[in-house]
Amino acid sequence: MKATGKGPKLLRLNNQKRVLTLLRKLRVTSRQDIAQALLLSKNTVSLIIDEMLEHGLIDELGPVSVSAAGRPKIEISLRPDRLKSAGIMVEPQVIHWCVCDYFSRVITESAWHTEATQATVVLEEIGRCCGEMVEKHPELIGIALGFPGIVDPLRGWMHLSFHLGWQDVDLLTPLRHNLALPLRVMNNVKAAALLSVQHLNLPTEKSHFYLRVAEGVGGALVQHGEVFTGNSWMAGEVGHLTVQPYGPHCGCRRQGCLEALISQPALEQQLAQRKAGLNWQQRDSEPDIVEEVMAQAGAFLGKAISQIMLLLNPASIIIDCPWNLHPTFCAATRDTAEADMLSFISERTGIYFLQERIDPANGLALAVIEQYEQRIT
């Protein structure tokens, strides 16, 4: 009897989540179109919409004029400011946060500088920030925290972060004492991956690989709209693929990793060293040096991408990199990837070079929304 009573309640709640997800993606629609898209009865959809209207979550925009006979459709739209989410991104010297509406649009954001070497101090600062967010934005449905490193999102545990110098840190317990709001913990790059797929409006039923170049190099596979973390939470760590045997040493203590060759610090150091070697008569050669370094960096990245294509076979590879504005870098990346890969695979894999950087804090806020919409089993 108890299980019987629970079934209809879960079904109703899951249908509400499905309707909410569709409203977020379509922005403007009607009861009839929702029923048709989700294969639900008109009565079920009407009950859900009426409840949302009662709670002020949606607006009725008015009837749509149609030539066909019958009752006109009434357009409805979600009120994105009534459901907010937040993301807090931790980096070695700065913590950046943002509050977003339900359409992932940033409402407010800020950052503060900190020395992130002491985990206890950083978590205390984050706790104060969360408290202020909840006070100023009572519409918050959750907060996601992002960190560089190996993070277990279910346990809320940082296993290791080379960039922060942290190891075996409980991220959630110190924050849950004074915060009733749902919390989520993720790797920064994996959160940004979710947002990149949404920005490009890529089909969620396919898999997409996101690759981010910044202080380090990371990646994530988004499959069926969810980030695949792997058995030890390191799936997608493309920065530690070896692309140049016996190459420069990496922070992971290995040699020739992609991160040691094309990360922001690595490439800036290469450019500085090459330019420092020029005498005053050779200053006209600086543009040529930039082109050479960009071509080499693109070749290293293309080599890594060819391995991703072969091992994961994603529909798309999304490159979020400060060097995307250099045509030489993009061309070398694409040419090397295609040369190192079977044409059958490369022809069926889209490569996207983002022209604007993805904000991981915004991606963390999206992760809160997607968790909020997850159906209960």
BAVEXSE-154742 format. One record per atom (N, C-alpha, C, O): x, y, z; residue in one letter. Coordinates in steps of 0.02 Angstrom, whole numbers, plus 50000, padded with zeros to 5 digits. Layout:
<lumlums>
XYZA
...
</lumlums>
This chain:
<lumlums>
500414994050000M
500005000050000M
500435006350000M
500305011349966M
500975005850040K
501425011550045K
501755013049978K
501805018849957K
501985007749944A
502315008649879A
501825011249827A
502015015049783A
501185009149832T
500675011349785T
500555018849791T
500465022249741T
500555021249854G
500445028449864G
501035032549840G
500955038249817G
501635029649844K
502235033249824K
502295033849749K
502545038849723K
502055028849712G
502125028849640G
501815034849606G
502165038349569G
501165036249616P
500855042049583P
501185048649602P
501235053249562P
501405049149665K
501725055349687K
502385056549650K
502525062149629K
502785051149643L
503415051849606L
503285053349532L
503645057249501L
502775050049505L
502615051249434L
502415058549423L
502625061649374L
502025061249469R
501815068249463R
502415072949469R
502485077749431R
502855071449517L
503445075649527L
503915075349467L
504185080449446L
504005069449439N
504435068749380N
504135072249319N
504505075149279N
503485072049312N
503155075649258N
503245083149266N
503335086749217N
503225085549328Q
503345092649340Q
504055094649319Q
504155099949289Q
504535090349334K
505225091749315K
505315091649239K
505685095749212K
504975087049205R
505005086749132R
504725093149101R
505005095849054R
504165095549129V
503855101649103V
504315107649116V
504395111849072V
504625107849175L
505075113349191L
505675113449144L
505885118749121L
505955107549131T
506525107049085T
506345109549016T
506725113248984T
505755107648992L
505535109748925L
505415117248922L
505595120548873L
505125120048975L
505005127248977L
505665131048976L
505715136448946L
506165128349010R
506825131649011R
507135131748941R
507445136648922R
507045126348905K
507365125848839K
506985129648785K
507285132748741K
506315129648788L
505905132848736L
505785140248750L
505645144048704L
505825142248813R
505685149148834R
504945150948828R
504635152948878R
504665150248769V
503955151848758V
503615145948724V
503875143348674V
503045143748750T
502695138048721T
501955138248744T
501725143548766T
501605132748738S
500895132448759S
500765125748792S
501165121148787S
500205125248826R
500015118948858R
499965113348807R
500205107748819R
499655114848751Q
499555109748699Q
500225107248672Q
500315101248661Q
500685111948661D
501335109948633D
501745105948684D
502115101348665D
501675107548748I
502025103748800I
501755096648803I
502135091848806I
501095096048801A
500785089348803A
501005085148744A
501145079148752A
501055088148685Q
501265084548625Q
501995082648629Q
502185077048610Q
502425087148653A
503145085848655A
503315080548707A
503775076548695A
502975080448763L
503135075848817L
502685069648819L
502765065348862L
502225069348771L
501755063648768L
501365062948834L
501275057448860L
501135068548858L
500715068748919L
500015070848900L
499905073948848L
499535069148943S
498845071248930S
498785078748942S
499145081648982S
498305081848906K
498195089048915K
497995090648986K
498165095849013K
497615086149017N
497395087249085N
497985087249133N
498015091449178N
498465082649124T
499055082349167T
499465088749161T
499685091549211T
499565090949099V
499955097049088V
499605103149118V
499925107449148V
498945103549109S
498565109249136S
498625109649212S
498695115049240S
498595103849245L
498665103849318L
499355106349340L
499415110049388L
499865104249303I
500555106349319I
500635113849307I
500915117449349I
500385116249251I
500445123349234I
500045127649283I
500275132949303I
499465125449301D
499055129249349D
499415129849416D
499395135149448D
499745124549437E
500125124849500E
500715129649494E
500865133249541E
501055129649436M
501605134249426M
501365141549424M
501705145949450M
500785142549395L
500495149349394L
500355151649465L
500475157349483L
500085147049505E
499925148649575E
500545150649614E
500505155049658E
501115147449599H
501735149049634H
502125154649601H
502685156249622H
501845157649548G
502175163249515G
502785161449474G
503215165649462G
502825155149452L
503405152849414L
503355154249339L
503855154449304L
502745155149314I
502655156449243I
502165162149232I
501795163949277I
502175164849172D
501705170149151D
501305167549091D
501565163849049D
500685169549088E
500285168349028E
500345174448984E
500195180049005E
500555173448921L
500685178948875L
500085180748832L
500075186048801L
499595176348830G
498995177848790G
498905172848734G
499355168848720G
498325172948701P
498175168148648P
498565169448585P
498745175048569P
498685164048548V
499025164448483V
498485163848430V
498085159148430V
498485168548384S
497985168348331S
498145162748282S
498705162548255S
497675158248270V
497765152748223V
497185152648174V
496625154548191V
497335150448113S
496825150348061S
496355144348069S
495775144648049S
496625138948099A
496215132848105A
495675133848158A
495755137848205A
495135130248149A
494585130548197A
494795127248263A
495235122948263A
494485129248316G
494635126248381G
494865131448431G
494935137448415G
494995129248489R
495195133648543R
495905136248532R
496355132248520R
496015142948535P
496685145648522P
497175143748577P
496985142848635P
497805143048558K
498325141648607K
498485147848648K
498465153448623K
498625146848711I
498835152348755I
499575151348770I
499775146448800I
499975156148748E
500695155548758E
500875156748832E
500575160948865E
501355152848855I
501605153648923I
502365153948922I
502685151448876I
502645157048972S
503375157448977S
503585156949050S
503225159149095S
504165154149060L
504445153549127L
504695160349151L
504935164449112L
504625161649215R
504895167749245R
505585165849275R
505615163449331R
506115167049238P
506775164449257P
507045167549322P
507485164649353P
506785173349342D
507045176549402D
506755173349466D
506975175049521D
506265168849459R
505965165749517R
506335159449541R
506215156949596R
506785157049499L
507195151349517L
507915153049499L
508095153549440L
508335153849549K
509025156049538K
509515150549560K
509355146349602K
510105150749531S
510635146049550S
511285149949555S
511355155449528S
511765147049590A
512405150449599A
512985145649591A
512935139749605A
513545148449569G
514165144549562G
514745148349593G
514805154449585G
515175144749628I
515775147649658I
516375143749633I
516445137749646I
516815147149598M
517405143949568M
518035145849607M
518185151749616M
518395140749630V
519005141849667V
519605140749622V
519655135549589V
520065145549621E
520685144949584E
521255146549632E
521125148849688E
521885145449612P
522445146349659P
522465153149694P
522665153449753P
522285158649660Q
522345165249691Q
521705169249690Q
521695175049712Q
521175166449666V
520555170249662V
519955165549668V
519975159849647V
519425168149698I
518785164649701I
518275168949666I
518175174849683I
517945166149616H
517465169849576H
516775166649585H
516715160549582H
516255170649596W
515585168049604W
515095171849560W
515215177549541W
514535168549545C
514005171949508C
513335168949528C
513285163049546C
512815173049523V
512125170849533V
511775171649465V
511825176849434V
511435166349444C
511115166349378C
510365165149385C
510135162349434C
509995167349334D
509285165649331D
509215158749300D
509705155449286D
508595156549289Y
508485149749266Y
508655148749193Y
508645143049168Y
508805154149158F
509035153749089F
509795154349085F
510065155449030F
510135153549141S
510875153949145S
511145160849130S
511725161549113S
510735165949137R
510965172749128R
511215175449194R
510885174749246R
511815178549193V
512115180949255V
511745187049281V
511645191949245V
511535186549344I
511185192149377I
511685196549412I
511665202749407I
512145193449448T
512665197149483T
513275192549492T
513205186449495T
513855195549495E
514475191549503E
515005195849536E
514975201949535E
515485192549564S
516045196049595S
516615191049606S
516555185149591S
517165193649631A
517755189349644A
518155192549700A
518125198549712A
518545188349734W
519005191049782W
519655187049779W
519665181049763W
520195190449794H
520855187349792H
520995183949859H
520825186549912H
521295178149855T
521465174449915T
522055169849901T
522175168149843T
522405167849952E
522925162749945E
522595156149962E
522455154650020E
522465152149910A
522055146149918A
522445140149943A
522215134449936A
523025141249973T
523425135549995T
523145132350058T
523255126450070T
522775136250098Q
522485133650160Q
521745132050149Q
521325136450143Q
521595125550145A
520905123450130A
520415125850183A
519855127850165A
520605125650245T
520145127750300T
519945134950292T
519355136650300T
520425139350277V
520285146450269V
519825147650209V
519355151550213V
519975144250154V
519575145150093V
518845142950105V
518385146350084V
518755137250138L
518075134850151L
517695139450198L
517085140150191L
518045142650245E
517715147550288E
517485153550247E
516935156150258E
517905155850200E
517725161450157E
517125159650113E
516675163750104E
517125153550086I
516575151350044I
515925150950085I
515395152750061I
515975148550148G
515395148150191G
515075154950202G
514465155550200G
515485159950214R
515215166750223R
514895169350159R
514365172550161R
515205167750102C
514935169850037C
514255166550025C
513785169950002C
514195160150040C
513555156550031C
513015159650074C
512445160550052C
513185161250137G
512695164350182G
512435170950155G
511835172350159G
512885175050128E
512685181450099E
512255180550038E
511765184250027E
512415175549996M
512015174149937M
511295172349955M
510825175049927M
511225167850003V
510565165550024V
510155171350051V
509555171850039V
510485175750088E
510135181550117E
509895186350063E
509345188950067E
510315187550013K
510145192449960K
509705189349906K
509345192949872K
509735182749897H
509355179449844H
508975173549872H
509195167749864H
508405174749904P
508015169249933P
507735164449881P
507495159049898P
507765166249817E
507515161849763E
508025156449744E
507885152449699E
508595156349776L
509105151449758L
508865144349771L
508575142749823L
508985139949720I
508795132849727I
509405128649744I
509335122649759I
509995131549744G
510605127749760G
511225131549741G
511195136549705G
511795129249766I
512445132249752I
512925126649734I
512955121449767I
513315127649680A
513825122749661A
514515125749672A
514625131649657A
514965121749697L
515655123849710L
516125120249661L
516075114249653L
516565123949630G
517025121049582G
517755121749603G
517955127049629G
518145116549592F
518845116449612F
519265113249557F
519015108949520F
519885115249550P
520335111749504P
520605105549540P
520825105949597P
520595099949508G
520865093949539G
520405087949535G
519895088149500G
520575082749570I
520195076549570I
519665076849624I
519815076349684I
519035077749603V
518485078849649V
517975073149642V
517765071449587V
517775070349698D
517235065449700D
516595069449713D
516475071649769D
516165070349662P
515575074649670P
515045071749716P
514675075449747P
515005065149721L
514505062049764L
514685062749837L
514265064349879L
515305061449853R
515535061849922R
515695069049943R
515705070650003R
515825073349894G
516025080149909G
516735080449937G
516875083849986G
517185076849903W
517855075849930W
518385077649878W
518345075549820W
518865081649899M
519435083149856M
519995078149869M
520285078049924M
520135073949820H
520675069049828H
521355072249819H
521815071149858H
521425076249766L
522075079249753L
522005085149705L
521635084749656L
522355090549720S
522385096249675S
523095098849672S
523345101749721S
523425097849615F
524105100449607F
524105108049609F
524565111049637F
523585111149580H
523565118449575H
523455121749643H
523725127149656H
523055118649686L
522915121549752L
523395118949805L
523485122149857L
523695113149792G
524115110049843G
523705106649897G
523935105949954G
523095104549880W
522655101249928W
522655093649917W
522765091249861W
522545090049971Q
522485082749966Q
522025080250022Q
522105082050081Q
521545076050003D
521085072950050D
520735078250093D
520835078550154D
520325082350061V
519955087750095V
519205086450090V
518945085350036V
518865086550147D
518135086150149D
517865093050132D
517945097750171D
517555093650074L
517335100150050L
516635102150075L
516495108050083L
516205097250087L
515505098750102L
515335099350176L
514955103750196L
515605094950217T
515405094850288T
515485101550323T
515025103550359T
516035105250313P
516095111750347P
515565116750325P
515385121350363P
515295115950264L
514815120750237L
514095118950255L
513675123450261L
513965112650265R
513275110450277R
513025112150347R
512415112150358R
513475113650394H
513265115050462H
512795121050466H
512305121050503H
512955126150427N
512575132450431N
512195134050367N
511985139750357N
512115129150323L
511785130450259L
511305124750243L
511515119050235L
510665126450237A
510165121350223A
510065120250148A
509765115350127A
510315124850107L
510225124550035L
510615118650005L
511155117050029L
510345115449952P
510715110049920P
511385112549892P
511425117849862P
511905108549904L
512575110149880L
512815104749832L
512655098849839L
513205106849783R
513505102149736R
514235103949727R
514415109749725R
514655098949722V
515375099949713V
515595096749647V
515395091149632V
516005100449609M
516225097949544M
516935100449529M
517185104949562M
517235097349481N
517845099949450N
517635105849405N
517135105449369N
518035111249406N
517865117249367N
517765115849293N
517285118249263N
518205112049264V
518185110749192V
517555106749174V
517235108049123V
517375102049216K
516785097949202K
516145102249205K
515675100949168K
516135107249249A
515565111749252A
515535116049189A
514995117149161A
516105118549167A
516125122549106A
515905118549045A
515615121248998A
516045112049046A
515845107748989A
515095107748980A
514855107948923A
514715107549033L
513985107649029L
513755114048993L
513325113748949L
514045119649013L
513835126048984L
514035126648911L
513665129648871L
514605123748892S
514825124248822S
514325120748776S
514195123148721S
514065115048797V
513585111348756V
512945115448748V
512635115648695V
512735118748804Q
512135122848800Q
512245128948756Q
511805130748717Q
512825132148761H
512975138148721H
512945136648646H
512695140548607H
513215130848627L
513235129048556L
512595125748533L
512515124148474L
512135124648580N
511495121548564N
511585114748530N
511255113248480N
512045110848557L
512195104248528L
511685099148553L
511435099748609L
511535094048514P
511035089048535P
511265085148597P
511805082348598P
510845085048648T
511035081848711T
511035074248706T
511345070848748T
510705071548656E
510695064148650E
511355061448623E
511465055448623E
511805065848601K
512465063748577K
512995065548629K
512865069148677K
513615063048618S
514155064548665S
514605069948636S
514705070348575S
514865074148680H
515285079748660H
515875080348709H
515785079648769H
516465081748682F
517055082448724F
517255089748727F
517355092948675F
517315092448788Y
517525099348799Y
518245099448823Y
518425095748868Y
518645103748793L
519355104248810L
519515111548827L
519405116048786L
519775112548887R
519905119448911R
520645120448924R
520975116448958R
520915125848896V
521605127848907V
521605134348947V
521325139348925V
521915134149006A
521985140049048A
522645139349086A
523165138149056A
522625140049153E
523225138849193E
523455131649184E
524055130249185E
522985127249175G
523115120249159G
522725118449097G
522455122749063G
522705112049082V
522315109549025V
521875103849051V
522135099049080V
521235104349041G
520775099149064G
520245097749012G
520195101248962G
519855092749025G
519315091048978G
518775087149013G
518845084949070G
518225086248977A
517655082549005A
517225079948948A
517125083348898A
516965074048957L
516495071048910L
515795072148936L
515625069948991L
515375075448896V
514665076448913V
514265071448871V
514265071848810V
513935066848904Q
513575061448871Q
512855061448895Q
512715060848954Q
512385062048847H
511675062448864H
511535067948915H
511135067048961H
511875073648907G
511765079348950G
512085079049018G
511975083449059G
512485073849032E
512815073149097E
513565072249087E
513795069449038E
513945074649136V
514675073949134V
514875066949157V
514655064649210V
515285063749117F
515545057149135F
516185058049174F
516675060849149F
516185055749237T
516765056949281T
517255051149282T
517845052149297T
517025045149267G
517475039349267G
517525036049335G
517235038549384G
517885030549339N
517935026649400N
518295030349455N
518105029649514N
518815034249439S
519195037849490S
519155045449477S
519615049049495S
518605047649446W
518445054749438W
518935058549394W
518975064649397W
519315054949352M
519815058249310M
519675057649236M
520105059249194M
519075055349219A
518905054849147A
518955061849116A
518695066749143A
519275062149059G
519325068549023G
519955072449038G
520045077849010G
520405069949080E
521015073649097E
521505073449039E
522045070349043E
521315076848986V
521715076848925V
522375080448934V
522845079348896V
522415084748984G
523035088548995G
523635084149010G
524205086249004G
523495077849030H
524055073449048H
524145067748998H
524435062549014H
523885068848938L
524065064448882L
524775066248860L
524945072148855L
525175061348847T
525865062548824T
525855063948749T
525655059648709T
526065069848729V
526085071648658V
526795072848633V
526905073548573V
527265073148679Q
527975073948659Q
528405069848708Q
528585072448761Q
528555063648691P
528975059548736P
529625063148753P
529945066148710P
529815062848816Y
530425066148842Y
530395073748835Y
530905077048831Y
529775076348833G
529695083548829G
529765086848898G
530015083648944G
529535093048905P
529615096648969P
529245093249026P
528735089849015P
529495094249086H
529175091249144H
528515094749161H
528445100849153H
528045090749183C
527375093249201C
527305093349277C
527705090249312C
526795096849302G
526665097049373G
526485090249402G
526535089249463G
526275085649359C
526105078849382C
526725074449387C
526675068549402C
527325077449374R
527975074049379R
528125069449320R
528595065449323R
527725069949267R
527875066149207R
528155071049155R
528195077049167R
528345068349097Q
528625072549044Q
528185072448982Q
527855067448967Q
528185078148946G
527865078448882G
527105078848883G
526785077548832G
526815080548941C
526075081148945C
525845087148905C
526215092048897C
525235086748879L
524945092248840L
524945098648882L
525085104048855L
524795098148946E
524765104048990E
525445107548994E
525475113648996E
525985103748995A
526655106648999A
526865110148935A
527365113748934A
526485109048881L
526675111648816L
526225117348791L
526465121848756L
525565117248809I
525125122348779I
524715126148830I
524305130348811I
524805124948895S
524435128948945S
524645136248939S
525155137748908S
524255140648969Q
524415147748965Q
525115149248991Q
525505152548956Q
525305147049051P
525985148449075P
526525145449030P
527045148549018P
526395139349003A
526895136048962A
527025139948898A
527595140948878A
526485141948865L
526565145448801L
526845152548811L
527245154948770L
526635155848864E
526905162548878E
527645162148892E
528025166648873E
527855156848926Q
528575155948940Q
528955154548876Q
529505157248866Q
528675150448832Q
529005149048768Q
529095155348727Q
529625156548699Q
528565159448724L
528605165648685L
529125170348715L
529515173448678L
529125170948781A
529595175448814A
530315173248802A
530755177448789A
530445166748805Q
531125164248795Q
531345165248723Q
531915167248710Q
530895163948676R
531075164848605R
531215172148589R
531675173748553R
530795176648617K
530885183748603K
531515186448638K
531855190848611K
531665183848697A
532255186048733A
532895184248696A
533415187448706A
532865179148654G
533455177048617G
533595181248556G
534115180348523G
533155185948540L
533265190348482L
533685196348501L
533615199048556L
534125198348457N
534485204648469N
534085210348436N
533585209048403N
534305216448445W
533915222248421W
533815222148345W
533335224948320W
534285218948309Q
534225218748236Q
533695213648213Q
533485213748155Q
533495209248258Q
533035203948239Q
532325205148264Q
531905200648260Q
532175211248290R
531515212548319R
530945211748269R
530375210348289R
531095212548205D
530565211648154D
530345204348149D
529835202848118D
530715199948180S
530555192748176S
530055190548229S
529845184748229S
529845195148274E
529385193248328E
528735190248302E
528505185148328E
528415193248250P
527795190248225P
527905183048199P
527465178848206P
528485181848169D
528625175148144D
528695170148202D
528475164348197D
528985172448257I
529055168148316I
528375166348343I
528255160548361I
527925171248348V
527255169848372V
526905164648328V
526585160048353V
526985165448262E
526675160648216E
526955153648226E
526595148648225E
527615153248235E
527935146748244E
527705143348308E
527555137348309E
527665147148362V
527445144348427V
526715142248423V
526535136948449V
526305146248390M
525595144448384M
525505138248340M
525075134048355M
525895137648288A
525845131748245A
526055125548283A
525735120248276A
526585126048322Q
526815120248361Q
526295118348415Q
526165112448426Q
526015123448448A
525515122048499A
524895118648469A
524625114048497A
524695121148411G
524125118148377G
524255110948357G
523805106748360G
524875109448336A
525055102648317A
525025097948378A
524785092348372A
525265100448436F
525225096348497F
524485095048515F
524305089348533F
524075100248511L
523365099348528L
523025094648479L
522625090448498L
523185095348415G
522895091048364G
523065083648376G
522655079248364G
523665082448399K
523875075648415K
523455072748472K
523245066948470K
523325076948522A
522895074748578A
522185073648555A
521855068848576A
521935078048512I
521245077448488I
521145071048448I
520625067848452I
521645069148409S
521585062948370S
521505056948416S
521145052248399S
521835057048475Q
521755051648523Q
521055051648554Q
520765046448566Q
520795057648566I
520115058248594I
519605055548544I
519145051948563I
519695057248480M
519245054748428M
519235047248426M
518705044148420M
519815044248431L
519875037048425L
519595033448486L
519255028348479L
519745035948546L
519545032548607L
518825033748626L
518485029148650L
518575039948617L
517905041648640L
517395042548584L
516795041848595L
517635043948524N
517205044748466N
516615049448479N
516035047648467N
516745055648504P
516195060348517P
515935063348452P
516275063348401P
515335066048455A
515055069548397A
515405076248386A
515465078548330A
515625079248442S
515935085848438S
516515086448486S
516525083248539S
517005090448468I
517545092348513I
517535099948517I
517585103448467I
517455102548578I
517385109748590I
518025112148622I
518215109948676I
518365116848589I
519015119348614I
518925126348641I
518735130948605I
519055127048706D
518995133448741D
519705135448762D
519975132948812D
520005139948723C
520715141148729C
520885148448713C
520585151248667C
521345151548749P
521525158448734P
521855159348667P
521905164948641P
522095153848637W
522445154348573W
521965153448513W
522185153348456W
521315152848526N
520825151848472N
520795157748424N
520565156948368N
521005163548446L
520975169448402L
521545169548351L
521545173848307L
522015164948357H
522575164448309H
522395159348254H
522355153448269H
522275161548193P
522105156848139P
522615151348130P
522435145648113P
523255152848141T
523775147748133T
523685142048182T
523755136248165T
523515143848244F
523405138748296F
522815134248277F
522865128148282F
522265137248257C
521665133348239C
521795128848179C
521595123048178C
522135131548129A
522275127548069A
522735121748085A
522625116148061A
523255122948125A
523725117648142A
523385112248184A
523515106248175A
522935114248228T
522565109448269T
522145104948225T
522175098848231T
521755108048182R
521305104148138R
521695099748090R
521535093848081R
522215102448059D
522595098648009D
522945092648041D
522945087148012D
523235093548100T
523575088048134T
523085082648155T
523215076748147T
522515084748183A
522015079948205A
521765075748147A
521695069648153A
521635078948090E
521395075348031E
521935070848002E
521785065347978E
522555073148003A
523105069147974A
523245062948016A
523435057747989A
523145063448083D
523285057848128D
522695053148137D
522745048248174D
522145054648104M
521535050748117M
521245047948053M
521345050747999M
520885042448059L
520525039648002L
520025044647976L
519655047648015L
520015045647911S
519555050547882S
518825048947898S
518415053547905S
518665042547904F
517975040647920F
517755043647987F
517185045647995F
518225043948036I
518065046748101I
518095054348100I
517625057648123I
518625057248072S
518715064548074S
518155068148036S
517955073548055S
517915065047981E
517375068147942E
516715068347981E
516275072247964E
516655064148031R
516035063748070R
516105066848140R
515675065848183R
516645070548150T
516755073848215T
516815081348204T
517265083748169T
516355085148234G
516385092448229G
516895095248277G
516935093148335G
517295100048255I
517775103448298I
517575110748302I
517545114248252I
517445113148363Y
517225120048375Y
517765123748414Y
517965121548468Y
517975129448388F
518445133848423F
518055139748451F
517855144248414F
517925139748516L
517525145048546L
517895151748542L
518495152148555L
517535156948523Q
517835163548518Q
517765167448583Q
518125172348594Q
517315165248627E
517235168248693E
517325162848746E
517055157348739E
517715164348798R
517855159448849R
517225157548889R
516795161748901R
517185151248908I
516645148948951I
516835150649024I
517405149649044I
516355153149062D
516455154649132D
516265148549174D
515665146949178D
516745145149205P
516565139249245P
516065140749301P
515665136449318P
516085146749330A
515605148449382A
514895148249356A
514435145849389A
514815150649294N
514155150349262N
513975143049247N
513385141149252N
514465139049228G
514345131949217G
514135128349281G
513725123849280G
514425130449337L
514235127549402L
513515129249418L
513145125049444L
513305135449403A
512615137349415A
512145133149372A
511605131249394A
512345131749310L
511935127349267L
511895120349296L
511375117049291L
512435117849325A
512435111249355A
511925110749411A
511625105449421A
511825116149448V
511305116349500V
510615115449469V
510205111649494V
510495119049414I
509845118549380I
509725111549354I
509175108849363I
510225108549323E
510125101949295E
510025096749350E
509655091949341E
510345097649406Q
510235093149463Q
509525094049490Q
509195089149509Q
509285100249491Y
508605101849514Y
508075098449470Y
507545096549494Y
508245097749406E
507765094949358E
507815087249352E
507415084149319E
508305084349385Q
508395077049378Q
507785073449406Q
507525075049459Q
507575068449368R
506995064549390R
507175059649445R
507725056949446R
506715058649491I
506825054249549I
506625047149530I
506105046049498I
507035042349549T
506885035349535T
506735031549599T
506595025549597T
</lumlums>
